[in-house]
Amino acid sequence: MIEICKKLLYKNSLTSVEASQNSSTRPYGIARMDNIEVLREKLDQLRVEHRDLDGVISQMQAERSFDQLQLARLKKRKLEIKTQIASLESKLIPDITA
């Protein structure tokens, strides 16, 4: 279980360089579609990681003895992921002007 915790804690997040995918060399529409696909893939990855963390946290809390520091780190990572999910979801929703 410690290996799973370490994997979930130190998973790399998407960088702005990866997200842009050299959009400056492509026409606007193509770069935008690629970027949307990248964001959707990252959103799916984050949702899976959030769900996995939830399971690990629940399992740790069910045990009689567990590392409080490790649990706190997992909860913090889970909250960070939730924030990233909300941010990506807001980027994928088109702006609607009234």
C-alpha positions in Angstrom: 0.0 0.0 0.0 2.9 2.3 0.6 4.0 2.0 -3.0 0.5 3.0 -4.1 0.5 6.0 -1.8 3.9 7.1 -3.1 2.7 6.8 -6.7 -0.4 8.8 -6.1 1.4 11.5 -4.1 4.1 12.2 -6.6 2.3 11.8 -9.9 3.3 14.6 -12.3 0.7 17.2 -13.4 0.2 18.6 -16.8 2.5 21.5 -17.6 1.6 24.5 -19.7 4.3 23.4 -22.2 2.6 20.0 -22.7 -0.8 21.7 -22.9 0.2 24.1 -25.7 1.7 21.3 -27.8 3.5 23.9 -30.0 0.2 25.6 -30.8 2.2 28.6 -32.2 3.1 26.5 -35.3 -0.4 25.3 -36.0 -3.5 27.1 -37.3 -5.7 28.3 -34.4 -8.5 25.8 -34.9 -6.3 22.8 -35.0 -4.2 23.9 -32.0 -7.4 24.6 -30.1 -8.9 21.2 -30.8 -5.7 19.5 -29.8 -5.6 21.5 -26.6 -9.2 20.6 -25.8 -8.4 16.9 -26.3 -5.3 17.1 -24.1 -7.4 18.9 -21.4 -10.1 16.2 -21.6 -7.5 13.4 -21.3 -5.9 15.1 -18.3 -9.3 15.6 -16.7 -10.0 11.9 -17.1 -6.6 11.0 -15.5 -7.3 13.3 -12.6 -10.7 11.9 -12.0 -9.2 8.3 -11.9 -6.4 9.5 -9.5 -9.0 11.2 -7.3 -11.1 8.1 -7.1 -8.0 6.0 -6.4 -6.9 8.3 -3.6 -10.4 8.1 -2.1 -10.2 4.3 -2.0 -6.7 4.4 -0.4 -7.7 7.0 2.2 -10.8 4.9 3.1 -8.7 1.8 3.4 -6.1 3.5 5.6 -8.8 4.9 7.9 -10.3 1.5 8.3 -7.0 0.1 9.6 -6.4 0.3 13.3 -2.9 1.8 13.0 -2.0 4.0 10.1 0.5 6.8 9.5 -1.2 10.1 10.2 1.3 12.1 8.2 0.9 9.8 5.2 -2.9 10.2 5.5 -2.7 14.0 5.7 -0.5 14.0 2.6 -3.0 11.8 0.7 -5.8 14.1 1.7 -3.9 17.2 0.6 -3.1 15.6 -2.7 -6.8 14.6 -3.1 -7.8 18.2 -2.5 -5.2 19.5 -5.0 -6.6 17.1 -7.6 -10.1 18.3 -6.9 -9.0 21.9 -7.5 -7.3 20.9 -10.7 -10.5 19.1 -11.9 -12.6 22.1 -11.2 -10.1 24.3 -13.1 -10.1 22.0 -16.1 -13.8 21.7 -16.2 -14.2 25.5 -16.2 -11.7 25.7 -19.1 -13.7 23.1 -21.1 -17.1 24.9 -20.6 -17.6 27.4 -23.4 -18.1 31.0 -22.5 -21.7 32.0 -23.1 -22.4 35.7 -23.5 -25.9 36.9 -22.8 
